[in-house]
């Protein structure tokens, strides 16, 4: 009897173990089924994933006051923000558009027309309702691209968008227009890439519809300045406008033109120190690509060439385009060590930056054209009846130059090859790269005195670079 009782207990124990095992298997199967259901959620497609990755980098941009500036984008701004603009009370914040963070330090890319009118700029993140104050770093009205910087709290880092490769565009591919209009939160519209930019922009010309991407994704009021993405969540354009006379036609500045604008407006030359580096590096993922190198520049003298990849600067890999330029400017020495890769070869170079004024000055202009110029003072501008100080007075003419036959001291130069220059550095840069024998056209104002009467004649003079 005792042996039978023990057998029964042993059998019951085995039975309990089997039941527990079956329960565990069943439970695991249930968990796997639930997990599989989550993983195969048909709603979570490439569109949703791209939005989730990038939306934390999308910001709303607002201003405290508006500066009245008349420019080519006035009609578009009025279309986008009326009647909101008219309803704004004095001294109230006006939401002007969106932007996208491109660097973890808080640098924000947006349209020039979004921030140009601002006395003060405020930025609100998608993930944070508390606005940050921001400052304008640089802007390019011709490309309608501007760079601002969020003033972080302590040592904050920010989510940043990734750039697509230049011209990595598929006609008809799905695109997403993101924004944060009026600080109301995320705004997303979906469409296709209807047309790539139709023409190559001319040098020093205003970008316009022929240079932009076209999409049927709705670019709503306030989305201007936000990112246009592909399904990889990469920036392929910067939302800029809609066509008022048509349905479903929006435009964005291609990332290639955005990169070109950034490489011009955020450089050692554009910094407060005005240092001459003389090379343009493509914004985007590392290693950074050197796009072009100016002749006779510190970069060229150091051995840097277009097509090189930057591996290190000051012994460290740059985090990105912004970090690279900051290290160039903020180093303890004007001599900056750079490690580059040229094809399969690794090279160590040292670039010695110099102040721009040490090279681009009156001596440089005189060497090329045979005339010595002086920047226009307010007194001289008034004497010539000009409202602007963008001009130069001829103070000396070399007798052995082509200028000796056309110019005299006292003549006023108002433009060089159709371009105005704010200072001597800008004037000299217009002439940079000109070779012996090339022609340079100057817009000239000459003063003529006849007794007590003074008259002014305007014309153009063509000089030969010597």
C-alpha positions as CSV (number, residue, x, y, z in Angstrom):
1,X,0.0,0.0,0.0
2,X,2.8,2.3,0.9
3,X,4.6,1.6,-2.4
4,X,1.4,2.2,-4.4
5,X,0.9,5.6,-2.6
6,X,4.4,6.7,-3.5
7,X,3.8,5.7,-7.1
8,X,0.7,7.7,-7.3
9,X,2.6,10.7,-5.9
10,X,5.4,10.2,-8.4
11,X,2.9,9.9,-11.3
12,X,1.0,13.1,-10.2
13,X,4.4,14.9,-10.1
14,X,5.2,13.9,-13.6
15,X,1.7,14.9,-14.7
16,X,2.2,18.4,-13.2
17,X,5.5,18.9,-14.9
18,X,4.0,18.0,-18.3
19,X,1.1,20.5,-17.7
20,X,3.6,23.2,-16.7
21,X,5.7,22.6,-19.8
22,X,2.7,22.7,-22.0
23,X,1.6,26.0,-20.4
24,X,5.1,27.5,-20.9
25,X,5.1,26.5,-24.6
26,X,1.7,27.9,-25.1
27,X,2.7,31.1,-23.4
28,X,5.8,31.5,-25.4
29,X,3.9,30.8,-28.6
30,X,1.4,33.5,-27.6
31,X,4.2,36.0,-26.8
32,X,5.8,35.2,-30.2
33,X,2.5,35.7,-31.9
34,X,2.0,39.1,-30.2
35,X,5.6,40.1,-31.0
36,X,5.1,39.0,-34.6
37,X,2.0,41.0,-34.9
38,X,3.8,44.1,-33.7
39,X,6.8,43.5,-36.0
40,X,4.5,43.0,-39.0
41,X,2.2,46.0,-38.4
42,X,1.3,46.9,-41.9
43,X,1.0,50.5,-41.0
44,X,4.6,50.9,-40.2
45,X,6.0,51.3,-43.7
46,X,8.9,53.2,-45.1
47,X,6.9,56.5,-44.9
48,X,6.2,56.2,-41.2
49,X,9.7,55.2,-40.4
50,X,11.2,58.1,-42.3
51,X,8.9,60.5,-40.6
52,X,9.7,59.2,-37.2
53,X,13.4,59.5,-37.8
54,X,13.4,63.0,-39.2
55,X,10.5,64.8,-37.4
56,X,12.5,65.5,-34.2
57,X,14.8,67.6,-36.4
58,X,12.0,69.7,-37.9
59,X,11.4,73.0,-36.2
60,X,9.0,75.9,-36.2
61,X,10.6,79.4,-36.7
62,X,9.0,82.5,-35.3
63,X,10.0,86.1,-35.1
64,X,9.4,88.8,-32.5
65,X,9.2,91.6,-35.0
66,X,9.1,92.0,-38.8
67,X,11.5,94.1,-40.8
68,X,9.9,95.7,-43.8
69,X,12.2,94.7,-46.7
70,X,11.0,94.7,-50.3
71,X,12.4,91.7,-52.2
72,X,11.4,89.1,-54.9
73,X,9.7,86.9,-52.3
74,X,7.2,89.5,-51.0
75,X,4.3,88.2,-53.0
76,X,4.9,84.6,-51.9
77,X,5.1,85.6,-48.2
78,X,1.9,87.6,-48.5
79,X,0.2,84.6,-50.1
80,X,1.5,82.2,-47.4
81,X,0.8,84.3,-44.3
82,X,-2.2,86.5,-45.1
83,X,-4.6,86.8,-43.3
84,X,-2.5,85.6,-40.5
85,X,-0.1,88.4,-41.0
86,X,-2.8,91.1,-40.8
87,X,-4.2,89.5,-37.6
88,X,-1.0,89.8,-35.7
89,X,-1.1,92.3,-32.8
90,X,1.8,94.7,-32.4
91,X,4.9,93.2,-30.8
92,X,3.5,89.7,-31.0
93,X,5.3,86.7,-32.4
94,X,4.5,85.8,-35.9
95,X,5.2,82.2,-37.1
96,X,7.0,82.5,-40.4
97,X,7.8,79.0,-41.4
98,X,9.8,75.8,-40.7
99,X,13.4,74.7,-40.7
100,X,15.4,71.5,-40.3
101,X,18.3,70.8,-37.9
102,X,21.4,69.7,-39.9
103,X,24.0,69.5,-37.0
104,X,23.8,68.2,-33.4
105,X,25.1,71.6,-32.2
106,X,21.7,73.1,-33.2
107,X,22.4,74.6,-36.7
108,X,19.1,75.0,-38.6
109,X,18.7,75.2,-42.3
110,X,15.7,77.3,-43.6
111,X,14.7,79.7,-46.3
112,X,16.2,83.2,-46.5
113,X,12.8,84.7,-46.9
114,X,11.7,83.0,-43.6
115,X,14.2,84.8,-41.4
116,X,15.3,87.9,-43.3
117,X,12.6,90.0,-41.8
118,X,13.4,89.0,-38.2
119,X,14.8,91.3,-35.4
120,X,14.8,88.2,-33.2
121,X,14.4,84.6,-34.1
122,X,12.7,81.9,-31.9
123,X,12.7,78.2,-32.6
124,X,10.3,75.6,-31.3
125,X,11.2,71.9,-31.5
126,X,8.7,69.1,-32.4
127,X,9.7,67.4,-29.1
128,X,9.7,70.5,-26.9
129,X,7.1,73.2,-26.4
130,X,9.5,75.7,-24.9
131,X,10.9,78.0,-27.6
132,X,14.7,78.5,-28.0
133,X,16.2,81.8,-29.0
134,X,18.2,81.5,-32.2
135,X,20.6,83.8,-34.1
136,X,21.2,84.3,-37.8
137,X,24.5,82.9,-38.9
138,X,24.5,83.6,-42.6
139,X,22.2,83.9,-45.5
140,X,22.2,83.8,-49.3
141,X,19.2,85.6,-50.8
142,X,20.0,84.5,-54.4
143,X,19.6,80.8,-53.4
144,X,17.0,81.6,-50.7
145,X,19.0,79.5,-48.2
146,X,19.8,80.7,-44.6
147,X,21.5,79.1,-41.7
148,X,20.5,79.9,-38.1
149,X,21.7,78.5,-34.8
150,X,19.7,77.5,-31.8
151,X,21.0,78.9,-28.5
152,X,21.1,75.6,-26.5
153,X,20.5,75.2,-22.7
154,X,23.7,74.0,-21.2
155,X,25.3,71.3,-23.4
156,X,22.3,70.1,-25.3
157,X,22.6,68.1,-28.5
158,X,19.9,67.9,-31.1
159,X,18.6,65.4,-33.6
160,X,19.8,66.2,-37.2
161,X,18.7,65.2,-40.7
162,X,21.0,63.3,-43.1
163,X,21.6,64.7,-46.5
164,X,21.0,62.6,-49.7
165,X,23.7,62.5,-52.3
166,X,23.7,65.2,-55.0
167,X,21.4,64.3,-57.9
168,X,20.3,61.0,-56.2
169,X,16.7,61.7,-57.5
170,X,14.3,59.4,-59.2
171,X,11.5,60.9,-61.2
172,X,8.2,59.6,-59.7
173,X,9.7,58.5,-56.4
174,X,7.7,59.0,-53.2
175,X,8.7,62.2,-51.4
176,X,7.6,63.7,-48.0
177,X,7.2,67.3,-47.2
178,X,7.6,68.0,-43.5
179,X,7.1,71.1,-41.5
180,X,6.0,72.6,-38.2
181,X,3.8,75.5,-39.2
182,X,2.7,78.1,-36.7
183,X,4.0,76.0,-33.8
184,X,1.0,73.7,-34.0
185,X,3.0,70.6,-34.3
186,X,4.0,68.1,-37.0
187,X,2.8,68.6,-40.5
188,X,3.4,65.9,-43.1
189,X,2.3,65.6,-46.8
190,X,3.1,62.9,-49.2
191,X,3.5,62.9,-53.0
192,X,5.9,62.1,-55.8
193,X,8.8,63.9,-57.4
194,X,7.1,65.4,-60.4
195,X,10.1,67.0,-62.0
196,X,13.7,67.6,-61.3
197,X,15.3,71.0,-61.7
198,X,14.9,71.9,-65.3
199,X,18.0,74.1,-65.8
200,X,21.4,74.9,-64.3
201,X,21.4,78.2,-62.5
202,X,23.4,81.0,-64.0
203,X,26.2,82.5,-62.0
204,X,25.2,85.3,-59.7
205,X,21.5,85.0,-60.7
206,X,18.4,84.6,-58.6
207,X,17.2,81.0,-58.2
208,X,13.7,80.5,-59.4
209,X,11.2,77.8,-60.5
210,X,13.4,76.4,-63.4
211,X,16.1,75.6,-60.8
212,X,13.8,73.9,-58.2
213,X,12.4,70.4,-57.7
214,X,8.6,70.0,-58.4
215,X,6.4,67.9,-56.3
216,X,2.6,67.3,-55.8
217,X,3.2,66.9,-52.0
218,X,1.3,69.8,-50.5
219,X,3.6,72.5,-49.2
220,X,1.2,74.2,-46.8
221,X,1.5,77.7,-45.4
222,X,4.2,77.5,-42.7
223,X,6.0,74.5,-44.3
224,X,8.3,76.7,-46.2
225,X,11.9,76.0,-45.1
226,X,11.1,72.5,-44.0
227,X,12.7,69.4,-45.5
228,X,11.6,67.4,-48.5
229,X,12.6,63.8,-47.9
230,X,13.0,60.6,-49.8
231,X,11.8,57.3,-48.2
232,X,15.3,56.8,-46.7
233,X,14.6,59.8,-44.6
234,X,17.3,61.8,-46.4
235,X,17.1,65.5,-47.3
236,X,16.6,65.9,-51.0
237,X,15.3,69.4,-51.0
238,X,14.2,72.5,-49.0
239,X,10.6,73.4,-49.3
240,X,10.3,76.8,-50.7
241,X,7.0,77.7,-52.5
242,X,3.7,76.7,-54.1
243,X,2.3,77.9,-57.4
244,X,-0.7,80.0,-56.6
245,X,-2.4,79.5,-59.9
246,X,-2.3,75.7,-59.9
247,X,-3.4,72.8,-57.8
248,X,-0.8,70.4,-56.4
249,X,2.3,72.0,-57.6
250,X,5.0,72.7,-55.0
251,X,8.7,73.5,-55.2
252,X,11.8,72.7,-53.3
253,X,15.4,73.8,-53.6
254,X,17.5,70.7,-54.6
255,X,20.0,69.4,-52.0
256,X,22.8,70.0,-54.5
257,X,22.0,73.7,-54.6
258,X,21.5,73.7,-50.8
259,X,25.0,72.2,-50.4
260,X,26.5,74.8,-52.8
261,X,24.9,77.6,-50.8
262,X,26.0,76.2,-47.5
263,X,29.6,75.8,-48.7
264,X,29.5,79.5,-49.6
265,X,27.8,81.0,-46.5
266,X,29.5,78.9,-43.8
267,X,33.2,79.1,-44.3
268,X,36.3,80.5,-42.6
269,X,36.0,83.5,-44.9
270,X,32.4,84.3,-43.7
271,X,33.4,84.0,-40.1
272,X,34.0,87.0,-37.9
273,X,37.8,86.4,-38.3
274,X,37.6,86.6,-42.2
275,X,40.3,84.0,-42.7
276,X,41.2,82.8,-46.2
277,X,41.1,79.0,-46.6
278,X,40.3,78.9,-50.3
279,X,38.6,75.5,-50.6
280,X,34.9,74.4,-50.6
281,X,33.9,71.3,-48.8
282,X,30.6,69.5,-49.5
283,X,28.2,69.4,-46.6
284,X,26.9,65.9,-45.7
285,X,28.3,62.7,-44.3
286,X,31.9,62.1,-43.5
287,X,34.5,61.8,-44.9
288,X,33.9,65.2,-46.3
289,X,34.6,65.8,-50.0
290,X,36.6,68.8,-51.3
291,X,34.6,70.2,-54.1
292,X,36.9,72.9,-55.4
293,X,40.1,74.8,-54.5
294,X,40.8,78.4,-55.4
295,X,44.1,79.2,-57.2
296,X,46.9,80.6,-55.1
297,X,44.9,80.0,-51.9
298,X,46.3,78.6,-48.7
299,X,44.4,75.4,-49.4
300,X,46.1,75.1,-52.9
301,X,49.5,76.0,-51.5
302,X,49.1,73.2,-48.8
303,X,48.5,70.7,-51.6
304,X,44.7,70.2,-51.2
305,X,42.9,69.2,-54.4
306,X,39.4,68.9,-55.6
307,X,38.3,65.3,-55.1
308,X,40.2,64.8,-51.9
309,X,38.4,63.3,-48.8
310,X,39.1,64.9,-45.4
311,X,39.8,62.2,-42.9
312,X,41.1,64.3,-40.0
313,X,41.6,67.9,-38.9
314,X,43.8,68.8,-35.9
315,X,44.3,65.1,-35.5
316,X,40.6,64.3,-35.1
317,X,37.9,63.1,-37.5
318,X,35.4,66.0,-38.0
319,X,31.9,65.3,-37.0
320,X,30.6,67.0,-40.1
321,X,30.7,70.0,-42.3
322,X,30.0,72.5,-39.4
323,X,32.6,71.0,-37.1
324,X,35.2,71.0,-39.9
325,X,34.8,74.8,-40.5
326,X,34.7,75.5,-36.8
327,X,38.0,73.7,-36.2
328,X,39.6,75.7,-39.1
329,X,38.6,79.0,-37.5
330,X,38.8,78.3,-33.8
331,X,42.2,76.5,-33.7
332,X,44.9,77.9,-31.5
333,X,47.2,78.3,-34.5
334,X,46.8,79.6,-38.0
335,X,48.5,76.4,-39.2
336,X,46.0,73.6,-39.3
337,X,47.0,70.0,-39.9
338,X,44.7,68.1,-42.2
339,X,44.8,64.4,-43.2
340,X,43.3,63.6,-46.6
341,X,42.7,60.6,-48.8
342,X,43.5,61.0,-52.5
343,X,42.4,57.8,-54.3
344,X,44.3,55.1,-52.3
345,X,46.9,57.4,-50.8
346,X,46.7,59.0,-47.4
347,X,48.4,62.4,-47.1
348,X,49.2,64.8,-44.2
349,X,48.9,68.5,-45.1
350,X,49.3,71.7,-43.2
351,X,47.1,74.7,-44.2
352,X,48.2,78.1,-43.1
353,X,45.2,80.4,-43.0
354,X,45.7,84.1,-43.5
355,X,43.4,87.2,-43.1
356,X,41.6,87.9,-46.4
357,X,42.6,91.5,-46.3
358,X,46.3,90.5,-46.6
359,X,45.7,89.1,-50.1
360,X,42.4,90.6,-51.4
361,X,43.3,94.3,-51.2
362,X,44.0,97.4,-53.3
363,X,47.4,96.1,-54.3
364,X,45.8,93.0,-55.7
365,X,43.4,95.0,-57.8
366,X,46.2,97.3,-59.1
367,X,48.3,94.4,-60.0
368,X,45.6,93.0,-62.3
369,X,44.0,96.2,-63.7
370,X,46.5,98.9,-63.3
371,X,44.3,101.1,-61.2
372,X,44.4,101.9,-57.5
373,X,41.0,102.1,-55.8
374,X,39.8,103.6,-52.6
375,X,36.6,102.6,-50.8
376,X,33.8,105.1,-51.2
377,X,33.2,107.2,-48.1
378,X,29.7,108.7,-47.1
379,X,31.0,112.2,-48.1
380,X,32.1,111.0,-51.6
381,X,28.8,109.1,-52.1
382,X,26.8,112.3,-51.3
383,X,29.1,114.3,-53.7
384,X,28.3,111.8,-56.5
385,X,24.6,111.8,-55.6
386,X,24.6,108.2,-54.6
387,X,22.5,106.6,-51.9
388,X,24.9,103.6,-51.5
389,X,28.5,103.3,-50.5
390,X,29.0,100.3,-52.8
391,X,31.6,101.8,-55.0
392,X,35.2,102.8,-55.3
393,X,37.1,106.0,-56.3
394,X,40.0,105.7,-58.7
395,X,43.0,107.4,-57.0
396,X,45.8,106.3,-59.3
397,X,46.2,104.9,-62.9
398,X,49.3,103.1,-64.1
399,X,50.5,104.5,-67.3
400,X,51.5,101.1,-68.8
401,X,48.0,99.6,-68.3
402,X,44.9,99.6,-70.5
403,X,43.2,101.7,-67.9
404,X,45.4,104.7,-68.8
405,X,43.4,105.3,-72.0
406,X,40.0,105.2,-70.3
407,X,40.2,106.2,-66.7
408,X,41.4,109.1,-64.6
409,X,41.8,109.7,-60.9
410,X,38.5,110.8,-59.4
411,X,36.4,108.5,-61.5
412,X,33.9,106.3,-59.6
413,X,33.6,102.6,-60.2
414,X,30.1,101.3,-59.2
415,X,30.3,97.7,-60.5
416,X,32.8,95.1,-61.7
417,X,31.6,92.7,-64.4
418,X,28.0,93.7,-63.4
419,X,28.6,92.9,-59.7
420,X,28.6,95.5,-56.9
421,X,31.1,95.1,-54.1
422,X,30.6,96.3,-50.5
423,X,34.3,96.5,-49.7
424,X,37.8,96.1,-51.2
425,X,37.9,92.4,-50.3
426,X,34.7,91.7,-52.3
427,X,36.0,93.7,-55.2
428,X,39.2,91.8,-55.3
429,X,37.4,88.5,-55.1
430,X,35.4,89.3,-58.2
431,X,38.8,89.6,-60.1
432,X,40.2,86.4,-58.5
433,X,41.2,83.8,-61.1
434,X,41.3,86.2,-64.0
435,X,44.1,85.4,-66.4
436,X,46.3,87.7,-68.4
437,X,44.5,89.0,-71.5
438,X,41.0,88.5,-70.1
439,X,38.5,91.4,-70.3
440,X,37.0,93.1,-67.2
441,X,34.0,95.5,-67.6
442,X,33.7,98.4,-65.2
443,X,30.6,100.6,-64.6
444,X,32.0,104.1,-64.3
445,X,30.6,107.5,-63.2
446,X,32.7,110.4,-64.3
447,X,32.4,114.0,-62.9
448,X,32.7,116.9,-65.4
449,X,33.0,120.5,-64.4
450,X,32.1,123.4,-66.6
451,X,32.6,126.6,-64.8
452,X,30.2,126.6,-61.9
453,X,28.3,123.6,-63.3
454,X,29.0,120.0,-62.4
455,X,27.6,117.1,-64.4
456,X,28.0,113.3,-64.1
457,X,28.3,110.8,-67.0
458,X,27.8,107.1,-66.7
459,X,29.2,104.5,-68.9
460,X,31.2,101.3,-69.1
461,X,34.9,100.7,-69.6
462,X,36.6,97.5,-70.6
463,X,40.0,96.8,-69.3
464,X,42.5,94.0,-70.1
465,X,44.0,92.0,-67.2
466,X,47.7,92.3,-67.3
